[in-house]
Amino acid sequence: MSGHVRYEVSDHVAVVTLDRPASLNAFTDRMEAGLIECFDRSDADDAVRAVVLTGAGRAFCAGMDLTPGEAGGGTFETWRNSPDAPADTQFELPGHALPLRRDGGGRVVLRIFESLKPVIAAVNGHAVGVGITMTLPCDIRILAEDAKVGFPFTRRGLVPESCSSWFLPRVVPMQQAMEWMLTGRVFDASEALSGGLVRSLHPAGDVLTVALGLAGEIARHAAPVSAALTRRLLWQMLTVDHPMTAHEIETHALNLRGVSADAAEGIAAFLHKREPAFADRVSRHMPPVLPGGRVFTPPAGRRD
């Protein structure tokens, strides 16, 4: 593990913790690599049925680490040229003094988006910049009632990152997304709740407990394969042109899952008023009914 992220599993729930509390969990190159590794681990482990993403200390994530050093620097010139950048994220281009570098928050967000396990963000404190955009592909967000949130990119002469121009208008109404992005202001938790960004507000000390409760409910009661398929269906159907696409995929999935061992067990458990014991596993029993993902294409003119 990177040292900037912790990974722990208990009761079928993986807890991924941003672990730089002295720096308010500011985002670094090592954190980027560590988060991707954590979601690789959770997907590969059939014992994990849900994931909770949280932060250590009093903040969730204060955004990109803008201090000099291994984190990727006080300037974007340093970040682009960082020797600590994960492998295959920098591309030399003819005529350019600096390499082009893939957005690290975007890589993390894409990995969370592709997760086979449901993901809940326990946002235990302030979440600004990449600190909030990295939570957008999470399925549920729980926020500390005293937290501050912000998308400050325009106020720093930057633009949205971490695929947030795609995710935010799908999480909240476009008008709300535009206001938060264009003003770049930091706002309080109550505005995040009223704007639809988060599910609920709680005292900071209770946020992780609430998230673990939801994750535990999924882990105990949902068939893992069904949960994985449901998560992918809800996200991917956001962008199809017609409900017929959903009908076709759901029909295929329903026919396959309807004759699975899980379906037989789930129906039997319901009829006999007992808890089901689902045997199918994501690693072995996912039916091939969903469209494949996309792969990053390096820019034209890349020099290896």
Salt bridges, closest charged atoms under 4 A:
GLU8 OE1 - ARG6 NH1 3.26
ASP19 OD2 - ARG6 NE 3.14
ASP29 OD1 - ARG101 NH2 2.65
GLU32 OE1 - ARG101 NH2 3.35
GLU32 OE2 - ARG107 NH1 2.57
ASP40 OD1 - ARG111 NE 2.64
ASP43 OD2 - ARG111 NH2 2.80
ASP46 OD2 - ARG284 NH1 3.77
ASP65 OD2 - ARG20 NH1 2.91
GLU70 OE2 - HIS4 NE2 3.80
GLU70 OE2 - ARG30 NH1 2.84
GLU114 OE1 - ARG232 NH2 3.81
ASP139 OD2 - ARG231 NE 2.67
GLU179 OE2 - ARG185 NH2 2.54
GLU191 OE2 - ARG185 NH2 2.64
ASP262 OD2 - ARG257 NH2 2.87
GLU265 OE2 - ARG274 NH1 2.62
GLU275 OE1 - HIS221 ND1 3.04
ASP280 OD2 - ARG257 NH1 2.87
ASP280 OD1 - HIS285 ND1 3.97
ASP304 OD1 - ARG302 NE 2.55
